[in-house]
């Protein structure tokens, strides 16, 4: 390779590269793109440093990616990599070889990110693997590869291996070649949390310790250790706190924290509806409307429009769409502002108003309410008392609450009937709460509701091929708490 560009202070290409880098660091992205492109145009074949050529293409890819131009960015990341592969055999300078390898590794990493963002998981894996081949200490590539394996390809065992590699690298204090973050604790906490998720992803999976591979250990026990370790690194990791309670059946947990739910659905938002309806066979939103109609028919009430309807935990609007035709005003409430944006994109104008916040606070703010609907929203509450307090205080007299909840599996239900027949709720391995129907009915009655309609709602969603059992309730707010429709006191 000729390096004539090194014979003068700067070649035109190198000058453009330097100016572009300064512009990019200063967040002048448009200017940086133009300068990188000028640098590439100024390249003279065989007269430029390999590092200059690779840097121009790789850094241009980064600038384009920051503008959302991922397709164009991928072209330049690939060019940086192919330039490296074409000239690697001719490099005799060890420092240049090391620098070129680093640029190629980082270009492959960024290429993997582009493919990951565009939902091309197999290509993303290829990018991350190549980055790791060039730099086995690239913990970020392992971490992103693990995320693709778990979230997009649904391969928890492979993801578990990759997450363990990340953890091993970040905790290897004897390896000076690893570029660790200044404060690794939040990352280590998140890695252990994800390790725990991998361990709980398959109920049939058998686990073992690395130092005793022939001795089986309960995967839930190992997951509990991972979630516990996550909290040791970051005591404010709400997701880990919630999942630790889930796998250890912590009866003291009365509801999932708002921060856990928000982060869950912020992350889930873009793929929420496809995953729920197409992959999990979810039908709860349709069945809630049909159940509500059956409830009204059983009371002899005519179909009417309701002055103010609140869709609690509205998600992307699947439920709201079912109730729009009987709503004068329809308000959607969800903790995740991101998923509310998805709702507006998927169903423009469905809601007259959306509120990003807690449903209990929204009930108070919007009272009196005519109808509250909630499909799969109350499953993040164990103790339903705060919800019933809020609904009772916010619904107008004669107003309705129609909602669904989960039930435990048949075998668990039978076991609980024998060991604890008065059980109220159970935090399941999914991180959601299941409720006993009698507990829900008692809670409703105690808060001044008439149980207008109840039906089991089994098979409203499938997980790992197994139907999820559930409940459907329609309750009506009475004039006086604790009385039945005929005015007699309830026992």
C-alpha positions in Angstrom: 0.0 0.0 0.0 1.3 3.4 -0.9 0.9 6.1 1.7 1.7 9.2 -0.3 -0.9 11.1 1.7 1.5 10.8 4.6 4.2 12.7 2.6 2.5 16.0 2.9 0.9 17.5 6.0 -2.6 16.4 4.9 -4.1 15.1 1.8 -7.5 16.6 0.8 -9.2 13.5 2.0 -7.5 13.6 5.4 -8.4 17.3 5.7 -12.0 16.6 5.0 -12.0 13.7 7.5 -10.6 15.9 10.2 -13.1 18.7 9.6 -16.0 16.3 9.4 -15.0 14.6 12.7 -15.0 18.0 14.4 -18.4 18.8 12.9 -19.8 15.5 14.0 -18.6 15.9 17.6 -20.1 19.4 17.6 -23.5 17.9 16.5 -23.3 19.6 13.1 -24.4 16.4 11.4 -25.5 17.9 8.0 -22.1 19.6 7.6 -20.3 16.5 8.7 -22.1 14.4 6.1 -21.1 16.8 3.4 -17.5 16.9 4.5 -17.2 13.1 4.7 -18.7 12.8 1.2 -16.2 15.4 0.0 -13.4 13.4 1.6 -14.6 10.2 -0.2 -14.8 12.1 -3.5 -11.2 13.4 -2.9 -9.8 9.9 -2.4 -7.0 9.2 -4.8 -6.6 5.4 -5.5 -3.4 4.0 -4.0 -2.5 7.3 -2.6 -4.4 7.3 0.7 -3.9 5.7 4.1 -6.1 2.7 4.7 -7.1 4.3 8.0 -8.3 7.4 6.2 -10.4 5.4 3.7 -12.0 3.3 6.4 -12.6 6.2 8.7 -14.3 8.3 6.1 -16.7 5.5 5.3 -17.3 4.3 8.8 -17.8 7.8 10.2 -20.1 8.8 7.3 -22.1 5.7 8.2 -22.4 6.9 11.8 -23.5 10.4 10.7 -26.1 9.1 8.3 -27.4 6.6 10.9 -27.9 9.5 13.3 -30.2 11.1 10.6 -32.2 8.0 10.4 -30.7 7.1 7.0 -29.9 3.5 8.0 -29.9 2.1 4.5 -27.3 4.6 3.3 -25.4 4.1 6.5 -25.1 0.4 5.9 -23.5 0.9 2.5 -20.6 2.9 4.1 -20.2 0.5 7.0 -19.9 -2.3 4.5 -17.4 -0.3 2.5 -15.2 0.2 5.5 -15.3 -3.5 6.2 -14.6 -4.6 2.6 -11.7 -2.1 2.3 -10.2 -3.7 5.4 -10.6 -7.3 4.1 -9.2 -6.4 0.7 -6.0 -4.8 2.1 -5.4 -6.7 5.3 -2.9 -9.1 3.8 -0.7 -6.2 2.6 -0.4 -4.4 5.9 3.0 -4.8 7.5 2.7 -2.0 10.1 1.4 -3.5 13.3 0.0 -0.2 14.6 -1.9 0.3 11.3 -3.1 -3.3 11.4 -4.4 -2.8 15.0 -6.2 0.5 14.1 -7.7 -0.9 10.9 -9.0 -3.9 12.8 -10.6 -1.7 15.5 -12.3 0.4 12.8 -13.6 -2.7 11.0 -14.8 -4.2 14.3 -16.7 -1.0 15.2 -18.1 -0.7 11.7 -19.4 -4.3 11.9 -20.9 -3.5 15.3 -22.7 -0.4 13.9 -23.9 -2.4 10.9 -25.4 -4.9 13.3 -27.2 -2.1 15.1 -28.6 -0.9 11.8 -30.0 -4.3 11.0 -31.2 -4.8 14.5 -33.2 -1.5 14.3 -34.7 -2.5 11.0 -35.8 -5.9 12.3 -33.4 -8.0 10.3 -32.1 -10.2 13.1 -30.1 -12.7 11.1 -28.1 -10.0 9.4 -27.7 -8.2 12.8 -26.2 -11.4 14.3 -23.7 -11.6 11.4 -22.6 -8.0 12.0 -22.1 -8.6 15.8 -20.3 -11.9 15.3 -17.9 -10.3 12.8 -17.3 -7.5 15.3 -16.5 -10.1 18.0 -14.3 -12.1 15.6 -12.1 -9.0 15.2 -12.3 -7.9 18.8 -13.2 -10.7 21.3 -13.4 -8.1 24.1 -16.2 -6.2 22.4 -18.8 -6.6 25.2 -21.3 -4.2 23.5 -21.4 -6.6 20.5 -22.1 -9.5 22.8 -24.8 -7.6 24.6 -26.6 -6.5 21.4 -26.3 -9.9 19.9 -27.9 -11.3 23.1 -30.7 -8.9 22.8 -31.4 -9.9 19.2 -31.3 -13.6 20.1 -33.7 -13.1 23.0 -36.1 -10.4 21.8 -36.3 -11.0 18.1 -35.3 -14.6 17.5 -36.7 -16.1 20.7 -33.6 -18.1 21.5 -33.2 -17.8 25.2 -30.4 -20.4 25.6 -28.2 -18.7 23.0 -29.0 -15.3 24.5 -28.1 -16.6 27.9 -24.6 -17.6 26.6 -24.1 -14.2 25.1 -25.2 -12.3 28.2 -22.9 -14.4 30.3 -20.0 -13.4 28.0 -20.9 -9.8 28.6 -20.9 -10.3 32.4 -17.6 -12.2 32.3 -15.9 -9.4 30.2 -17.1 -6.5 32.4 -16.1 -8.2 35.6 -12.7 -9.4 34.4 -10.5 -6.9 36.1 -7.3 -8.6 34.9 -8.0 -7.8 31.2 -6.7 -4.3 30.4 -7.8 -4.6 26.8 -11.5 -4.2 27.7 -13.0 -0.8 27.3 -15.2 -0.7 30.4 -17.7 2.1 31.1 -16.7 4.4 33.9 -19.7 3.3 36.0 -20.6 -0.3 34.9 -23.0 -1.0 37.8 -26.3 -0.1 35.9 -25.1 -2.1 32.9 -24.2 -5.1 35.1 -27.6 -4.8 36.7 -29.4 -4.9 33.4 -27.3 -7.8 32.2 -28.1 -9.9 35.3 -31.8 -9.0 34.9 -31.7 -10.2 31.3 -29.9 -13.4 32.4 -32.8 -14.0 34.8 -35.3 -13.5 32.0 -33.5 -16.1 29.8 -33.6 -18.6 32.7 -37.3 -18.2 33.2 -38.2 -18.2 29.5 -38.7 -22.0 29.2 -40.5 -23.9 32.0 -39.2 -27.2 30.7 -35.5 -26.2 30.7 -33.1 -27.9 33.1 -30.3 -25.8 34.6 -26.9 -26.6 36.1 -24.1 -24.6 37.7 -20.9 -24.3 35.5 -18.8 -26.0 38.1 -21.2 -28.9 38.5 -22.7 -29.5 35.0 -24.1 -32.9 36.0 -26.2 -31.6 38.9 -29.6 -30.2 38.0 -30.7 -27.0 39.6 -34.1 -25.3 39.5 -33.9 -22.6 36.8 -36.3 -20.4 38.9 -33.7 -20.6 41.7 -30.9 -19.5 39.3 -33.1 -16.8 38.0 -33.8 -15.5 41.5 -30.1 -15.3 42.1 -29.7 -13.3 38.8 -32.5 -10.9 39.7 -31.0 -10.6 43.2 -27.6 -9.8 41.8 -29.2 -7.2 39.5 -30.5 -5.5 42.6 -27.1 -5.6 44.3 -25.7 -3.6 41.3 -28.7 -1.2 41.2 -31.2 -1.2 44.0 -33.5 0.9 41.8 -33.9 -1.7 39.0 -37.7 -1.9 39.3 -37.9 -4.6 36.6 -35.5 -6.9 38.5 -37.3 -6.2 41.8 -40.6 -7.2 40.2 -39.3 -10.4 38.6 -37.5 -11.4 41.8 -40.8 -11.2 43.6 -42.4 -13.2 40.8 -40.0 -16.1 40.8 -39.9 -16.3 44.6 -43.7 -15.9 45.0 -43.3 -13.0 47.3 -46.8 -12.5 48.7 -45.9 -9.0 50.0 -46.0 -7.6 46.5 -49.3 -6.0 46.0 -48.8 -4.5 42.5 -46.2 -3.9 39.9 -44.5 -0.5 40.1 -45.5 2.1 37.6 -41.9 2.4 36.4 -41.7 -1.3 35.7 -44.9 -1.2 33.6 -43.9 2.0 31.8 -40.5 0.6 30.9 -42.0 -2.7 29.8 -44.5 -1.1 27.4 -42.1 1.6 26.2 -39.8 -1.1 25.0 -42.7 -3.2 23.7 -44.6 -0.4 22.0 -43.6 -0.8 18.3 -44.3 -4.5 18.2 -47.1 -4.6 20.8 -50.1 -5.3 18.7 -48.4 -7.7 16.3 -47.0 -9.7 19.2 -50.3 -9.7 21.2 -52.7 -10.5 18.4 -50.7 -12.4 15.8 -48.2 -14.2 17.9 -50.1 -14.8 21.2 -53.6 -15.2 19.7 -55.0 -12.5 21.9 -58.8 -12.1 21.7 -59.6 -10.4 25.1 -60.5 -7.1 23.6 -63.2 -8.6 21.4 -64.5 -10.8 24.1 -64.8 -7.9 26.5 -67.2 -6.1 24.2 -69.2 -9.2 23.6 -69.4 -9.9 27.3 -70.4 -6.4 28.0 -73.2 -6.7 25.4 -74.4 -10.0 27.0 -74.4 -8.3 30.4 -76.7 -5.5 29.3 -79.0 -7.9 27.5 -79.3 -10.0 30.6 -80.6 -7.0 32.5 -83.0 -5.9 29.8 -81.1 -2.7 29.3 -81.2 -1.1 25.8 -77.9 -0.3 24.0 -77.0 3.3 24.7 -74.3 5.8 24.3 -72.2 6.6 27.3 -71.3 10.1 28.1 -67.7 9.5 29.2 -65.9 6.3 28.6 -62.3 5.6 30.0 -60.2 2.9 28.4 -57.8 2.1 31.2 -54.4 0.8 30.1 -55.5 1.4 26.5 -52.3 0.3 24.7 -52.7 0.7 20.9 -56.5 1.1 21.0 -57.7 -2.5 20.5 -60.3 -2.1 23.2 -61.2 1.5 22.5 -62.0 0.5 19.0 -64.5 -2.0 20.3 -66.3 0.6 22.4 -66.0 3.7 20.2 -69.6 3.3 18.8 -71.2 3.6 22.3 -69.0 6.4 23.5 -69.8 10.1 23.3 -66.3 10.9 24.7 -63.6 8.2 24.7 -60.4 8.8 26.8 -57.4 6.5 26.5 -55.1 6.2 29.6 -51.7 4.4 29.6 -48.5 4.8 31.6 -46.5 4.6 28.4 -46.5 7.8 26.3 -44.7 5.8 23.6 -47.5 3.3 23.2 -50.0 6.2 23.1 -48.1 7.5 20.1 -48.4 4.0 18.5 -52.2 4.1 19.2 -52.5 7.5 17.4 -50.5 6.1 14.5 -52.5 2.9 14.2 -55.9 4.4 14.9 -55.8 8.2 14.2 -58.5 10.1 16.1 -59.9 7.1 17.9 -59.6 8.8 21.3 -61.0 12.2 22.1 -58.2 12.5 24.6 -55.2 10.5 25.8 -53.5 10.6 29.2 -50.0 9.3 29.8 -50.3 8.4 33.5 -51.6 6.2 36.2 -55.2 4.9 35.8 -56.2 5.6 39.4 -55.1 9.3 39.1 -56.9 9.5 35.7 -60.2 8.2 37.2 -60.0 10.9 39.9 -59.3 13.6 37.4 -62.1 12.6 35.0 -65.0 11.8 37.4 -67.9 11.3 37.1 -67.3 8.5 34.5 -70.0 6.6 32.8 -68.1 3.5 31.8 -64.6 2.1 32.5 -63.2 -0.6 30.3 -60.0 -2.4 30.9 -58.8 -5.5 29.0 -55.6 -7.1 30.5 -54.8 -3.8 32.3 -55.5 -4.8 35.9 -53.2 -7.8 35.8 -50.4 -5.6 37.2 -52.3 -5.2 40.4 -52.4 -7.9 43.0 -54.5 -6.2 45.7 -57.4 -4.7 43.8 -58.6 -2.5 46.7 -57.0 0.7 45.4 -58.6 0.1 42.0 -62.0 -0.5 43.4 -61.7 2.5 45.7 -60.9 4.6 42.7 -63.6 3.1 40.5 -66.2 3.4 43.2 -65.4 7.1 43.8 -65.1 8.0 40.1 -68.0 6.2 38.5 -71.4 7.9 38.4 -74.4 6.1 40.0 -75.4 3.4 37.5 -72.0 3.6 35.8 -70.3 0.4 34.6 -66.9 -1.2 35.0 -66.1 -3.9 32.5 -62.7 -5.6 32.8 -60.7 -8.8 32.4 -58.2 -10.5 34.7 -56.0 -13.6 34.5 -56.5 -16.8 36.4 -53.9 -19.4 37.4 -53.6 -22.6 35.5 -55.9 -25.5 36.4 -53.2 -27.5 38.3 -52.2 -24.5 40.3 -55.8 -23.7 41.0 -56.4 -27.2 42.3 -53.3 -27.0 44.5 -54.3 -23.6 45.9 -57.8 -24.9 46.6 -56.3 -27.5 48.9 -53.5 -25.5 50.5 -55.0 -22.0 50.6 -58.7 -22.0 49.5 -59.1 -18.3 50.4 -56.2 -17.2 48.2 -56.8 -13.8 46.6 -54.0 -13.2 44.1 -50.9 -14.9 42.8 -47.9 -13.3 41.2 -47.0 -15.6 38.3 -43.7 -16.4 36.6 -44.8 -14.1 33.7 -44.6 -11.1 36.1 -48.4 -10.6 36.0 -51.0 -11.2 38.7 -53.6 -13.9 38.6 -56.8 -13.5 40.7 -59.4 -15.8 42.3 -62.8 -15.0 40.9 -64.5 -15.1 44.4 -62.0 -12.5 45.7 -62.8 -10.1 42.8 -66.5 -10.5 43.3 -66.2 -9.9 47.1 -64.1 -6.8 46.4 -66.6 -5.5 44.0 -69.6 -6.0 46.4 -67.7 -4.4 49.3 -67.2 -1.3 47.2 -70.8 -0.9 46.2 -70.9 -2.8 42.9 -73.5 -5.2 41.6 -71.9 -8.1 39.8 -74.0 -7.9 36.6 -72.1 -10.5 34.7 -69.2 -12.9 35.1 -67.8 -15.5 32.8 -64.6 -17.5 32.7 -62.4 -16.4 29.8 -60.0 -19.2 29.1 -57.9 -19.2 26.0 -58.0 -15.5 25.5 -54.2 -15.6 24.9 -51.7 -18.3 24.4 -48.1 -18.4 25.8 -45.7 -21.1 24.7 -48.6 -22.8 23.0 -50.6 -23.1 26.3 -53.8 -21.2 26.7 -54.0 -18.5 29.4 -57.1 -18.7 31.7 -58.9 -15.6 32.7 -62.0 -13.9 34.0 -64.5 -11.3 32.5 -66.5 -9.1 34.9 -69.1 -6.4 34.3 -70.1 -4.5 37.4 -72.5 -1.7 38.0 -72.1 1.1 40.5 -75.0 1.1 43.0 -76.5 4.1 44.7 -75.4 2.9 48.2 -72.3 0.9 48.9 -73.0 -2.6 50.1 -76.6 -2.9 48.8 -78.0 -5.1 46.1 -80.2 -3.7 43.3 -83.4 -4.4 45.3 -82.1 -2.3 48.2 -81.4 -5.1 50.5 -78.2 -5.3 52.5 -75.7 -7.8 51.2 -74.4 -10.3 53.8 
